[in-house]
Amino acid sequence: MSNAPSTLDTPLTDELTDDRIADDFDVRSALDALASPFQFAGFWSAVLLPLLYVPVLAGGIPGIERVSLGVLVAAHAVALVAGHGYQSE
């Protein structure tokens, strides 16, 4: 058996690792940039949607049924989850 040198040199693997880290960072930055408007909308929806509860529960909006109240509560839950991390730094 011979002790042939490896076809992968350490600098090449280090370079690949650095490229992968840079690519992961770029992907993460792009996803953060795309998520920001959704977090903004989710946060402010979660803040403003409860204002609709009072007239719906008081019967002040004609044509609103129990199903609509359920949809409103579900939309509020989705907004809470979507806007959870908005401006948390």
PATI-94412 format. One line per field, with one value per residue: residue number from 1; residue in three letters; x, y, z of N, C-alpha, C, O in turn. Coordinates in steps of 0.001 Angstrom, whole numbers, plus 500000, padded with zeros to 6 digits. Example, Ala and Ser with C-alpha at 12.3 -4.5 7.8 and 13.67 -1.06 7.14 Angstrom:
PATI-94412
n	1|2
res	ala|ser
neast	513190|512850
nnorth	494310|497750
nup	507800|507080
caeast	512300|513670
canorth	495500|498940
caup	507800|507140
ceast	513200|512900
cnorth	496700|500030
cup	507800|507870
oeast	514236|513409
onorth	496681|501138
oup	508465|508039
END
This chain:
PATI-94412
n	1|2|3|4|5|6|7|8|9|10|11|12|13|14|15|16|17|18|19|20|21|22|23|24|25|26|27|28|29|30|31|32|33|34|35|36|37|38|39|40|41|42|43|44|45|46|47|48|49|50|51|52|53|54|55|56|57|58|59|60|61|62|63|64|65|66|67|68|69|70|71|72|73|74|75|76|77|78|79|80|81|82|83|84|85|86|87|88|89
res	met|ser|asn|ala|pro|ser|thr|leu|asp|thr|pro|leu|thr|asp|glu|leu|thr|asp|asp|arg|ile|ala|asp|asp|phe|asp|val|arg|ser|ala|leu|asp|ala|leu|ala|ser|pro|phe|gln|phe|ala|gly|phe|trp|ser|ala|val|leu|leu|pro|leu|leu|tyr|val|pro|val|leu|ala|gly|gly|ile|pro|gly|ile|glu|arg|val|ser|leu|gly|val|leu|val|ala|ala|his|ala|val|ala|leu|val|ala|gly|his|gly|tyr|gln|ser|glu
neast	500840|500379|501279|499691|499141|496306|493474|492044|492943|493752|493458|491588|489300|488860|488280|485930|484291|484207|482894|480437|479495|479300|477371|475209|474815|474057|471661|470183|470074|468597|466173|465446|465055|462850|460993|460519|458477|456196|456241|455883|453280|451886|452310|451087|448527|447818|447729|445647|443371|441890|440300|438084|436621|434826|432612|431689|430994|429071|427123|427001|427777|426121|425139|427261|428200|428446|430381|431931|433013|434591|436408|437611|438865|440625|442180|443356|444929|446736|447961|449192|451146|452616|453574|455171|458055|458655|460587|462119|464657
nnorth	498836|502216|505438|507625|511072|512860|513709|515887|518902|520584|523471|523752|522480|524120|526479|525759|525367|527970|529213|527928|528798|531525|531403|530352|532473|534481|533401|533311|536053|536943|535605|536786|539392|539011|538122|540239|542204|540588|540044|542631|543214|541166|541809|544375|543735|541989|543800|545526|543972|543119|545334|544983|543088|544047|545476|543285|541359|542803|542943|544988|545123|544503|541372|539825|536722|533844|532252|534103|535433|533370|533136|535635|535392|533289|534523|536476|534896|533815|536187|536923|534926|535328|537940|537825|538041|540643|543529|542811|543167
nup	500000|499376|500535|499440|498773|499964|497948|498597|499788|502817|502800|500706|501680|503876|502554|501227|503420|504459|502327|502411|504876|504334|502297|503745|505474|503654|502669|505012|505588|503407|503835|506261|505388|503738|505564|507245|506360|506694|509418|510362|509376|510685|513383|513673|512859|514894|516947|516180|515474|517822|518303|516776|518096|520068|518719|517213|519133|520518|518688|516911|514263|511442|510006|510811|511895|514111|512951|511628|513816|514816|512702|512904|515427|514840|512829|514387|516077|514214|513394|515794|516033|513657|513968|516170|516534|515788|515727|518009|518926
caeast	500000|501169|500777|499449|498525|494868|493104|491501|493889|493110|492978|490397|488151|488607|487643|484558|483565|483957|481883|479147|479071|478881|476106|474180|474551|473314|470306|469526|469799|467503|464939|465098|464525|461514|460107|460266|457139|455167|456234|455279|451833|451369|452333|450067|447219|447552|447401|444401|442224|441006|439357|436873|435891|433742|431389|431190|430331|427910|426135|426928|428063|425099|425579|428359|427693|429436|431490|432799|433754|435626|437434|438317|439744|441690|443068|444122|445950|447765|448689|450066|452300|453407|454216|455827|459445|458827|461334|462425|466040
canorth	500000|503445|506581|508695|512235|513003|514600|517107|519609|521288|524800|523647|522195|525334|527439|525312|525622|529407|529529|527444|529707|532756|531125|530238|533822|535175|532850|533757|537481|537085|535180|537819|540537|538660|537915|541496|542761|539708|540279|543947|543072|540311|542541|545422|543067|541483|544949|546182|543069|543106|546441|544504|542173|544715|545609|541972|540737|543615|542836|546270|545000|543607|540302|539068|535534|533166|531776|535260|535646|532336|533517|536769|534873|532538|535502|537105|533922|533777|537452|536867|534073|535950|539170|537593|538487|541967|544540|542273|543465
caup	500000|499316|501289|498474|499404|499784|496851|499187|500643|503923|502424|499866|502541|504657|501653|501022|504651|504522|501324|502903|505941|503676|501619|504784|505966|502613|502646|506235|505436|502442|504501|507229|504635|503270|506709|507939|506104|507264|510854|510537|509173|511747|514646|513703|512809|516247|517781|515771|515366|518992|518250|516118|518963|520802|517929|516791|520277|520886|517618|516232|512837|510896|509117|511398|512573|514962|512116|511404|515058|514837|511716|513490|516477|514167|512186|515456|516505|513157|513475|516971|515724|512589|514420|517470|516605|515185|516493|519349|519302
ceast	500887|500502|500607|498784|497028|494571|492487|492537|493120|492650|491704|489173|487834|487868|486190|483708|483235|482882|480504|478614|478572|477546|474965|473796|473730|471869|469533|469169|468639|466174|464492|464490|463116|460522|459714|458897|456013|455085|455598|453758|451209|451280|451194|448657|446842|447187|445993|443182|441342|440015|438046|436044|434667|432501|430820|430427|429077|426815|425989|427234|427060|425705|426735|427754|428786|430631|432471|433616|434872|436756|438259|439302|440906|442682|443930|445228|447081|448605|449625|451320|453204|454165|455010|457234|459696|459490|461693|463848|466108
cnorth	501229|504519|507763|509867|512294|513959|515897|517721|520348|522686|524747|523377|523392|526366|527052|525588|527104|529819|529083|528343|531009|532563|531016|531609|534611|534701|533332|535240|537710|536682|536198|539035|540256|538536|539220|542107|541907|539875|541628|543844|542229|541044|543555|544846|542549|542621|545472|545258|543025|544266|546030|543583|542838|544885|544266|541315|541500|543547|544115|546216|544017|542555|539472|537913|534938|532678|532916|535591|534616|532639|534682|536306|534087|533477|536205|536177|533840|535050|537484|536051|534752|537174|539041|538198|539879|542924|544064|542559|544622
cup	500000|500154|500351|499181|499079|498635|497359|500101|501725|503524|501573|500720|503424|503813|501403|502256|504773|503520|501790|504008|505332|502959|502621|505322|504952|502560|503864|506154|504483|503074|505547|506540|504127|504422|507383|507627|506685|508778|511176|510445|510285|513076|514706|513550|514189|517196|517467|515707|516620|519022|517582|517005|519596|519925|517473|517934|520707|519827|516831|514752|512264|509968|509647|512194|513450|514167|511867|512648|515179|513870|512256|514574|515860|513486|513223|515952|515487|513203|514676|516702|514695|513081|515688|517548|516077|516160|517900|519785|520254
oeast	501986|499303|501303|497964|496581|495324|492417|492953|491953|491536|490835|488121|486664|486953|485314|482551|482118|482051|479516|477416|477545|476686|473874|472627|472808|470953|468369|468094|467794|465161|463296|463537|462279|459336|458670|458199|454991|453998|454858|453038|450123|450295|450431|447697|445688|446423|445238|442057|440125|438992|437013|434881|433592|431417|429603|429339|428127|425707|424980|426971|427129|426662|427150|426901|429900|431760|433687|434778|435980|437926|439477|440438|442045|443891|445098|446343|448253|449827|450732|452421|454426|455291|455478|457565|460853|459017|461584|464219|467197
onorth	501246|504475|508772|509678|511823|514899|516887|517107|520691|523069|525609|523981|523661|527038|527917|525993|527464|530676|529788|528618|531542|533443|531530|531883|535332|535512|533717|535645|538573|537350|536447|539634|541158|538821|539289|542501|542440|539852|541752|544325|542546|540916|543588|545420|542654|542424|545817|545729|542901|544184|546663|543321|542241|544475|544119|540776|540898|544037|544321|547187|542823|542825|538510|538118|535456|532690|532720|535985|534950|532424|534710|536778|534209|533256|536497|536627|533799|534994|538014|536437|534749|537415|540040|538818|540271|543111|544820|542227|545011
oup	500555|500427|500465|500080|498033|498384|496630|501083|501541|503879|501710|500509|503699|504290|501369|502149|505145|503821|501583|504067|505754|503000|502376|505591|505332|502419|503758|506594|504723|502868|505702|507038|504089|504255|508031|508562|507120|509354|512153|511320|510771|513803|515672|514065|514606|518141|518376|515873|516482|519702|517800|516699|519646|520341|517356|517730|521206|520044|516156|514042|512558|509242|509000|513057|513521|514656|511891|512545|515599|514185|512082|514626|516312|513555|512970|516217|515861|513066|514585|517095|514847|512647|516233|518558|515927|517281|518864|520910|520676
END
